[in-house]
Amino acid sequence: LVQMAQLAAGGNGDQPRTGPATARRPSGAVKKTQSSLSASHIRDLDECLPALAGENRLRQMQAARYLEEHPTDATHRAEAIGALIGALKRSNRNVDTYLAKALEHSVAEPDVPLLIESLKSDSAALRRAALEALVRFPSDEAAHAVASLVARDRSARMAARETLERMGTVAEPATIALLSESDRAVQLDACRILLSIGTSASKSALTAKLNDRHLG
C-alpha cells in the first residue's frame, strides 16, 4: 500500500485550485438574500411543485428550500422527486445547489434505482445531485453505477471518486474492477480510492497492478 501511495501521488496531478478573492457582501445584503430564500414564501406542496416546474429562479430556490425543510411523505415523495429531477435537467448554476440539497433530503432507499438511472442523464447538474444523494445509500449496485462514471465520464470523475470514498468498503469490489480499465487515469483513480477504503481484499489486486508494465 505504501508503494501504491507513491504511484497514486504521480497520477492526474489534482491540485487545490485557488481563485480570485471574493468581495465581502454587506451584512444587509446577506440578510436580504437569506430572507428572500426563506421557505416561508412557499406555503405548501401545491405551491412548491409549480414553482419547481416554472422558470422563475427565485421561486425555484424557495421551493427547493421548502422541500429541504419539509420532507414529503411517501404518498407525495415520487411527485416531489420528479419535479426536482425535472428542474435539475433544465440546470441553472444559481439554483442547482438548492435543488441538489432538496433532492438529497427527499429521497429514500426505494428511490436508489431512480438515482442510479439519473447518473446516465445528459444533465451534469442531475448527475452531481444523484452522486451526492447516493452517499446516503451505499450498496454494491450503487457503487458499480458510480464506478462506471469514473470509467466513462471525465467531467464527473472527481465527484464520482469522492462518492466511492464516502461510501466506504462497500465500494471496494466496484473500485477493484476499475483497475482493469485500459485508461491509465482511471487505474490511478482506482488506486487513490483503494488507498482510502481498501481492506486486505485489495492487496492481491494492487500487487498485480504494481507489477503491470503499463503502470511502469
Disulfide bonds with the S-S distance in Angstrom:
none
